[in-house]
Amino acid sequence: MRIINVVTNVDNAVKDIESFGVFEEQLANDVAKVAEECFVKKVREFINGDETDEATIEDAIENGYYEDATKGYFYVGIVWSYIGE
């Protein structure tokens, strides 16, 4: 089984991990979309909501992470992990 984790790190400490299980491979894209929405929400919250530069969001999605050290250290990333069969 695959798991998508959205990990938030603030000031070099893990603040939050949200996990999304891919129980059936045919649903993997649906689960990935929900995880991506969670990721984008966390980035938007950090950089103040709807005023977010869409290019910044697109870059973060493409890279799989967003980090900023201007107001302390902030990192949020999407990490895939696997549970052995």
C-alpha positions in Angstrom: 0.0 0.0 0.0 1.2 3.5 -0.8 0.7 6.5 1.5 0.9 10.2 0.7 2.1 12.3 3.6 1.8 16.1 3.8 4.5 17.1 6.3 4.7 20.5 7.9 7.9 21.7 9.6 8.1 24.9 11.5 11.4 26.2 13.0 13.0 22.8 12.4 10.4 20.8 14.2 7.7 18.7 12.7 4.4 20.5 13.4 2.0 18.3 11.5 1.7 15.2 9.3 -1.4 14.4 7.4 -1.5 11.0 5.7 -3.6 9.8 2.8 -3.8 6.0 2.1 -4.0 4.6 -1.4 -5.9 1.5 -0.7 -6.8 0.8 -4.3 -4.5 1.7 -7.2 -7.4 2.8 -9.4 -8.1 5.5 -6.8 -4.5 6.7 -6.6 -5.1 9.9 -8.7 -8.1 10.8 -6.5 -6.1 10.4 -3.3 -3.2 12.4 -4.8 -5.6 15.2 -5.7 -6.9 15.4 -2.1 -3.4 15.3 -0.7 -2.4 18.1 -3.1 -5.3 20.2 -2.0 -4.2 19.8 1.6 -0.7 20.8 0.6 -1.9 23.9 -1.3 -4.1 24.9 1.6 -1.1 24.8 4.0 1.0 26.9 1.6 -1.7 29.4 1.2 -2.3 29.7 5.0 1.4 30.4 5.5 1.6 33.0 2.7 -1.7 34.7 3.6 -4.5 33.2 1.7 -6.0 34.3 -1.6 -3.4 36.9 -2.3 -1.0 34.1 -3.1 1.0 34.3 -6.3 -0.2 31.4 -8.4 3.2 30.8 -9.9 4.5 30.2 -6.3 1.8 27.6 -5.8 2.5 25.9 -9.2 6.3 25.8 -8.4 5.6 24.3 -5.0 3.3 21.6 -6.5 5.9 20.8 -9.2 8.7 20.6 -6.7 6.7 18.7 -4.1 7.6 21.1 -1.4 7.5 24.8 -0.3 9.9 26.4 2.1 10.4 29.9 3.4 12.9 31.3 5.9 11.7 34.9 6.0 9.5 34.6 9.1 11.4 31.8 10.8 11.7 28.5 9.0 8.6 27.0 7.4 8.5 23.8 5.2 5.7 21.8 3.8 6.2 18.8 1.5 4.4 15.9 -0.1 6.2 12.6 0.6 5.2 9.2 -0.7 5.9 6.2 1.4 5.1 2.5 1.1 4.0 -0.2 3.4 5.4 -3.6 2.5 3.2 -6.4 1.4 
